[in-house]
Amino acid sequence: MRFSLSHVLAGALMGIAGVSAIPQQPTSAASPTSVSSASPSQTSSSSSDQSQVCNNSPVLCDRHYNDITYMGAHDSAFLRDASTGNSIAGNQFLNATDALDAGLRLLQAQVHNENGTLHLCHTSCGLLDAGPLDNWLADINDWVVSHTSDVITLLLVNSDEENVSEFAAAFQQSGLSNFGFVPQSKTEWPSLRDMIANKTRVVSFITNIDSSSSSPYLLPEFDYVFETPFTVVDLNGFNCTVDRPSNAGTAAQAFGSGFMGLINHFKDQEITAGLTIPDTDNIVLVNSDNTTTAGNLGLHIQQCNTQWNHRPSFVLVDFWDQGETVKAADNSNGINQVTAFGTTAAVMDYASIPTPATCYADFCLIPVGTGSVSVAEEVAQVQRVLKASGLKYTMHSAGTTVEGSWEDVMTVIGKAHSAVHEKGVVRVQSSMRVGSRTDKKQTAEDKVKRVQDLLSKDTK
């Protein structure tokens, strides 16, 4: 729906500014077992199986779930794009599955009860309604089904304190319940490799719920996670203080009790007294992986890592596609592999990839700038090269088909270029179609014969 300032003011009058959730009390006492710290420079051991990729990197496969930094999209369902009339209440330019495609592995959203149905609504459903929760979850499920080497985390703000059974119904309807992870301990989490192998690749935290034996994969957030402050309007305002839950204690105490740390790193701007909207003016600076300037994402993560002596597990940002958000997570995880569009690329042994054993190429070599409309001389020179190669070839009116090993075929086409250049042609272009198959051997002659056999039946 189109967003208007009057809607924002209505939201402000309701006393709701920004994203908030009432911290529920943990449902169970925290054990004092400590969690091992990890600096950003640490990586998995060299004995790890580099052939498997987990969350886009083999480095992460043997890391425990709670020893990884997951970059996340804050209010991931609420877009500032044409679908919302470019609502200034939107926190993201691109949707949740785009975020997953780009390498983010944490999605956060607010949930409200709209006429008896759980909806994704920003502050109130009259302000910005992204539709039913189960529809959004179904899109996430489709992504999870097609990405079998990825573990993702969902964090839902239960704004109206709905019963956990309502959320369970939405997860079951979407199919995500099939991938739900159920922790056996607050302090001992499995590796990503184990979670992937066990097909329990979705960790779901929800605020303001009690754990339920009928849906044990829906986890009360503040039994497992503590957060830093989330209303920041000044670039110097980001800090690493434990803001909620109130009973988590200091960061050291929280980590000692098995909590994971979440950094809220999104800046708002005040447009009138007590009324804030997501800040896009400073977004590139705020989402920068640099560690030099107040407000930088990289600096905030670095500061918390130093103060906590533990990498943060979760980081939430607005407009994740601006700046270097996933690179900041890579830095926190000690991953130095090449990235593309924010997505950590898997290590690939390029040299070990073979070319096809055989292929056929149909190519048309075109001399450019000869001043003549005829190309017969150049074509004849190409045919001489092909004959000298010893490869099987067939000339036709629009080019030549040549067959052989990949290396031999590509080499002879290159030599044909050189032979034409030696005739004084300074520019040569070739259009080419190349085919290969691994299920059986098939020559170009076989392909033609197959069609001819079919046509011969038409005359009988």
RAPEQUI-V837231 format. One record per helix or strand of 2 or more residues. SS is the DSSP state (a for helix, b for strand). FROM is the first residue (numbers start at 1). TO is the last residue. Records with the same first field share a line. If there is no record, write none. Layout:
SS=FROM-TO + FROM-TO
//
This chain:
a=5-13 + 58-60 + 65-67 + 82-84 + 96-102 + 133-146 + 164-174 + 176-179 + 192-197 + 213-215 + 221-224 + 251-256 + 283-286 + 297-308 + 325-333 + 350-352 + 376-389 + 406-422 + 444-459
b=70-73 + 106-114 + 117-121 + 129-132 + 152-158 + 202-206 + 218-220 + 225-227 + 260-264 + 268-272 + 275-278 + 314-317 + 339-340 + 343-344 + 359-368 + 392-396 + 399-404 + 427-435
//
